[in-house]
């Protein structure tokens, strides 16, 4: 009963926040704005108006606005955790979703370290303590992979970096370290989901599993199309426990002779659009279209969770998925306007 009462409170708040999302007619107005300044002016009557203003864009640029949008998403996560009675096992799941923002920042820091782009590296950091306190200066000063791992002492990131350190040493590529960080994150997320009540676990497993499938399929398509990659290394990058597609299936289709056969094999519900989008002359543009179609599968599932039984963690998780999607969409639109792209071109690349 306590869960029901807590979820009833949070559900009402979440639905009120969801009502602030940009409506279809507002997106159309934004798409047909003359330029960035006009788009920002058209956000005046939305809840974005408090931190997306013409003077801020003019004085600080779109990178600053992009960071502010991400900060705002983080504030929403903390608001949900701290103001909506989210406790116990549910709190752990939402906290791990918040940790993803830190994970992306950690990856950005690692890329700067790898490229030795030390000047200005801190400019991209939202916060040094989104979840964990990370000494960024120590990370950037690391002279080798061992010192790098040591800079993450006391965090989950250290173990993942150490696991991939041999592969990094052999290849000189951050690819395996980033994959190890993602695998570690989803492993801990699945552990948290498995501890939920049966009702919460059912909806959370579907949402997380679909996301895992999408990430794995996208990686499989990229690796098969553009990289000389061994199937023996698939286990090092595949995320665990997909909703419809497991590692054995991934490995089987990776070894298929034709890319078309692989795509058709992976085009199971809810990813059936893959088969119709496949082109034998597939390039990076068509791959991007397929990845966007996969991402839409997750958004449809999130919308389904939002309209389903309200007294579960599904409403909260779905809102956070949809909110992050809106942030990405708005960021893409503003950058598109800054590049002078036409409405149809911007619409074609928006998530």
KAZI-V310398 format. One line per field, one symbol per residue. ss: DSSP state (H for helix, E for strand, - for the rest). psi: psi as a letter, one per 40 degrees, with the letter a starting at -180 (. if undefined). burial: + if it has 16 or more other ideal C-beta (glycine too) atoms within 10 Angstrom, else -. Layout:
ss=???
psi=???
burial=???
This chain:
ss=-HHHHHHHHHHHHHHHHH-----HHHHHHHH----HHHHHH-----HHHH---HHHHHHH-HHHHHHHHHHHHHHHHHHHHHH----HHHHHHHHHHHHHHHHHHHHHHHHHHHH-----HHHH-----------HHHHHH---HHHHHH-----HHHHHHHH-HHHHHHH---HHHHHHHHHHHHHHHHHHHH---HHHHHHHHHHHHHHHHHHHHHHHHHHHHH----HHHHHH----------HHHHHHHH----HHHHHHHH------HHHHH------HHHHHHHHHHHHHHHHHHHHHHH-------HHHHHHHHHHHHHHHHHHHHHHHHH----HHHHHHH--
psi=ddddddddddddddddddeeihiddddddddeidaddddddeedeieeddegiddddddeidddddddddddddddddddddeffhibddddddddddddddddddddddddddefgdhededehdiegddihhgdddddeheiddddddefheiddddddddedddddddehedddddddddddddddddddeeiiddddddddddddddddddddddddddddeighhddedeedhiigidehiddddddddeididddddddefihffeedddehhdfhadddddddddddddddddddddddeahdfiedddddddddddddddddddddddddefiiddddddei.
burial=--+--++--++-++-------+----+--++-+--+--++-++--+-+---++---+-------++-+++-+++-++--++--+++--++++++-++++++++-+++-++-++-------+---++---++--+-+--++-+--+--++-++--++++-++++++-++-----+++++++++++++--++-++--+---++-+++++++++++++++++++-++----+----+--+++-+++-++--++--++----+--++--++--++-++--++---+----+-+++-++++++--++--++---++++++++++++++++++++++++++++---+----++--+-
